[in-house]
Amino acid sequence: MRTAQKGTGFTMKSLAELQAIRDRARAAVNIRENSEAKTRVLVGMATCGIAAGARPVLTAIVDEVAKRGLNDIMVTQTGCIGICQYEPVVEVIDANGQKTTYVKMTAEKAVRVVNDHLVNGNVVTEYTIGANQK
């Protein structure tokens, strides 16, 4: 039941497809707003971050956290972190308040950060700001 809107390039989706989109969006909001989270993941989504590719990074993190059922992790976006030359930037703040800053992120790197750092507790050192300043 796809219906093209003349001249817009827009395709109307079926009711089932629209409901699936709604369900994914609700799950993403729940991940972002989890106030009982032990770990927070902040993705820089200011103009500089978005221009450098932060949207796919945020999407990859939200999708991977949801797929793995990581209910103790809150994923959210923030404004400018102040290190534009290193965008996209992702900060992971653990339960003790320790911050790890990942820089020049991609969607693929973001999935690795979720798997290695958030799931297994191993910082992906080569993606951190310290490794990139050398």
N, C-alpha and C positions, 0 to 999 in steps of 0.2 A: 504494500500500500504506500508506495513512495510517489509523491506528487511534486513535480518541479514547479516552482513559482516562476512564471515567465520573466526572464531578464534578470533574475536575482542570483542564480546559482544556488539557491536554497532548496533543499529537499525536505519535504514533510516526512517525518518518521511515523511508523506505526505506533499505536498506543502502547504496545509492549516495549518497544524500543525507548519511548519517552519515559515510561515507568522505570526501566532499567537505569537510564541516565539520572533520574530523580533519586533512586536508591543509592547509586554511587556517590552522588553529591551529598546526600544526608550522611553517609558513612564518613565522608571526608570531613564534614563539619563536626561530627562527633569526635573524630580523632583530634581535630584542631582545638576543640573546646574542653577536652578532658581535664578538669580541674584537679583530679587526684593523681595526676601524672608525676612520676618520680624523675623522669628525664624530659627536658624540653629541647626541641629542635627548632631553631629559628632560621628562616630562609630570607635573605635580603631581597626585598621586592620593590626597592625604589627604582626610579627610571634607569639608573645605571645598571642595576641588577637585571632588570627585565630585558634591557637592550643586549646584555651579555649572555642571556639564555637562562635566567632563573626560573621561568615558568615550567619548562620541562623537568627541571631539578626538583621543584616543589611537588609536581605531579608524581614523579618517580618515588619520592620519599613517602608521600601520602599513600600511594598505591601499595608499596612494599610493606609499610607498617600495617595497613589494613589486611593485606594478604596473609601476613604472619600473625595477625591477631594480637599485636603488641599494645595492650590496653593501658599500660603504664607509661606510655610515651605520648607527649603532646606535640604536634607539629603545627607550627604557626608561621605567619609571615611577619616581617618587620620592615621598617623603613631603611634608610641609609645607615649602614654600619660604619662608614667612614673610610673604607679602603677600596675605593672604586677600581683601582688598577688590578685588584685581585678578584673581581666579580666573575661569576656568581659566588657568593659567600654563604656558607652554612655554619651556624654555631650550634654545638651540642653542649647543653648544660646538664650535668648529672645531678643526682640527688644531694650530693655534697656541695654543690655550687661550683664545681670545677668546670671551666669552659674550654672546649676544644674548637678552634676555628679552622674550618676547611675552606680552601680557596680554589678558584678556577675550576669549579665543579661542573660536571656534566650529569646527565641522567644516569649513565652507566656507573660513574663514580659514586653517585648518590646511593644506588642500589648496594654497592660494595660497602659503603659506610653503614647502611642499615644492617647488613649481614654481619660485618666484622665488628663494628663498634657497638651498635645498639643491641644486637643479639648476643654477641660473644665477649663484649667488653674490651676488644682490642682496637686501640686507636690506629687509624690508617695514616701513619706518620707521613708518608710521601705526599699526601694531599693537604697537609696542614700548612698554615702560614709560615711556620718556622722552616719547613723544608723548602718553601718557595722563595724565601728571602736570601738563600745562599747563593 
